Amino acid sequence: MYMSEMPILWEETIQPGATWSHVLKRGTALRVVDPEGGANAAAIFYNFECPVERYNMPDTLKAQQIARLTTGFVLYSDMGRILCSVTADTVGWHDPIGGTSNASLINAKYGPSTYQESRNNNHKNGRDSFLVELGKWGLGSRDLVANVNLFSRVDVAEDGGMSFVPGNSKAGDSVELRAEMNVLAILNTCPHPLDPNPKYQPKPVQVSIRRVPPPAAEDPCRVSRPENGRGFTLTERYFL
């Protein structure tokens, strides 16, 4: 059963260039919608009870032999457990390798901008935005990890060059993440660091949370890779 069939517990809009965080409880799912098309939602994930356990990009890609995220794949922690599963996706490609922007990149690309001059339209960057939300949970720069960029796509050429693919996400596209642990999720809607758009034009995303059934024995995320079966077993043992 997709979470769209379950009643909504909470929903809100994350404005362009804004930050958001929430503890996704085990047994709930987060749906993120790109209402306008062309959004980028950068996200990092932690075990809420023990934040030293957090999303691990290399293990996520290596264990599943992937370079993108979509339905059937999972987000591994650095303990080999599963933080979230991608249970539904209309986009087909979410970027796990492009990273996030910092202040120097944003200033060089779009020009300097301050809150005093531009108020809420000032140019925000992904790294500082993550730090703002991490600080609310007693975490800081030492806790930053590689992030996922929902709705964005980055292709890698044979020579290792990385290129951003404009228009990857269309208006109304969505992705659903089922929480397999109690997961601290932190998002921001700053532009992707490789986005070639010369104008600072971040887009909003809409988020909603619902209760969902636990993964069954033949759950697509559990059986898509042999490693995922072991990851689910480790995660379920954690909650015994």
N, C-alpha and C positions, 0 to 999 in steps of 0.2 A: 504494500500500500504506500503510495507516495504521500508525502506530508501535505500536499495540496488537498487531500481528502479529509484532513483532520482540522479541527477548529483552531483558529489563530489565538495564541496566548498574548502576543505583543507584536506591534508593527510600528515602524517609523521610517523617516527618510534621513539619510546621511547627506548633508548638503555638499556642494562642490568644495573640495579642498578642506573638508572637515574630518574629524576623528570620531571614533566610536569604540566602545568596549563593553563586553558582557560576559558573564560566566554561563556558558551553554551547559545545561545539566544533561547528564547521561540519560538517554531516552527522549531527548528533544532534537529538533533539527532546525537549522538556520537556512532560510531561503533568501538569496540576494538577487535583486532584479535590477537590470539596467533599463530605466524607463525611457531614455532618450537615444540610446545607442552610443557606442564609443567611450563608455566609461572605463575607468580603471579603479579597482578596489584592492589595494594592497593589504595583505592580512598576515598576521603571525599568531601562533597558537601555543598555549602552555597548559600543563597539568595544573589545575587551579590549586589542588591540595599541596602540591610540591612543585613549584615553578622552575626548579632546576631541571626538571624534565620538560622538554619543549620540542617543538617541531624540528625535525631534522631533514633538510632538503636532500643531502647526498643519499641517505638511507632510503628515503621515499622513492627516489628515481632509480637507484641501483636495485632495490629489492623487486621492483615491478618492471624494470627494464623499459623505462619511459623517459620522455623529455617534455611531456605535457600532462595536464590533469583534465579528466573528464569522467563521465559516469563509469562506475565500476572500480575506480582507483581510490586509494586511501592515503591519508597523511600520517606518516610514522613519527613517533617520538624518538629521541636518542636512546631510549630504553627498549626499543623494539616493539613497543605497544602502539596501538592505533588511537590517535586522537580524534580524527573525523573521517568519515567516508563520504565520497561523492555519490549520492544516490540518484540524482537527476540533474540533467544539464541540457540546455538547448543550444549552447554555444559550440561545444565540441573541442575547445582548446583554451586552456588557462595556463598562463606562463609561470613556471616555477623557478626560472633561472635568471630573469632580467634584473632582479634586485630592486632597490628603491633609490629615489633621488636624495641629494643633500643640498645644503644652502648654497654652496659654491656653484654647483651645477645649475640650479634654478636661477641664480643671479646672472650667470654667464649666458644662459639661454633666453631668459625673458626680461632681464634687467632688474635692478634693485627695486624693492618695494617694501614699504613699512606699514605697520598698522596705523600709525599716526596720520599717514597720508591717504591710505586706501581703505582703512577700516577692514571689514571682513573680506574685502576683495583683494587683500594683499597676497603676494605670491608665497604660498606655503610649500614646504618640501617634506618628502616622506619620512626621512630619518627623524627630524625634529618632531613631526606629528606623532610618530610611534613613541618617542620619548615622553611626550606630553601624557599620553594614555598610560604608558608603563608607570610613570610616576604616581598615578592615582592608585596603583596596586602595590606600591612599595618597591618597584623594580626600576632599573635604570639602564645606562648605556652598556654595562657589562652583560645585560640580559638580552640585548638585541641579537637576533638570528636572521638567517636568510628568510625572505618572505615569499609568499605566493602573490601573484598579480591576477586576480579574478578579472575575466572578460578580455584580457590582453593576450596577444600571441607574439612570440619571438621565434623566428626561424634562424637556424645555424647552418652556415655554408660549410663546404668541405674544408676550407682553410680556417675554420673556427670563427669567422666573422658572424656577428649577430645582427639581425635586422628586424625592426618592428613592422608588423603587418597592420596597416590602418584598416578600420572598418570590420574588425574581427567580430565584434558584438553588435547586434542590431537592436533597435528599440523593442523592448519587451522581453529580451532574452533573460534567462535566469539560471541559477545553479543552486543546488540544495546540498548542504553539508550536515550529515547526521553525527551528533556528538556521541562517541563511544566511551568517553571519559567525561568528567566534569572539567570542561575546557574553558580557559580564559582566552577569548578571541578578541583581538585588537585589529581594527580596520582603519584605513584612511582613504580618502578619495583624491589624493594628489595625482598629477599626471605621471604616467609611466616614464622612467628616466630615458628611454630610447624613443619616445614619441616624437616624430619629426615636426609636429605642428609648431610653427614659430610663435603662435599666440598662446598665452596661459589661459586654457579653457577647460578646467576640470569639470567633470560631470557628476551629478548626484547618483546615488543608488538607494533602493528601498530594501529594507530588511524586515523579515517577520520570523517568528519563532512558534513552533507547534510541537506537541507531543507526538511521538512516533513509536511504532512497535519495535522491539529489539530485533537485531538481525537473526534471521532463521538459519538453519543448517545449510541451505542452498542459496543464501543471500548472494546476489551478484558480486558484491564487493569482497565477500569472503572467498568465493571460488574463482575469481578472475585470475589469481596467481597462487601457486602453492605457498609462497611466502606469506600471503595475506591470511591464509588459514592459520598459520602459526602465530601471526600477529594478533588475530582475534582470540586465540587460545590464551596467549600471555595477558591480554587485556582482561579477559573474563576471570582469569585466576586472580588478578589484582583486586577484583571486587568480591571475592569469596569471603 
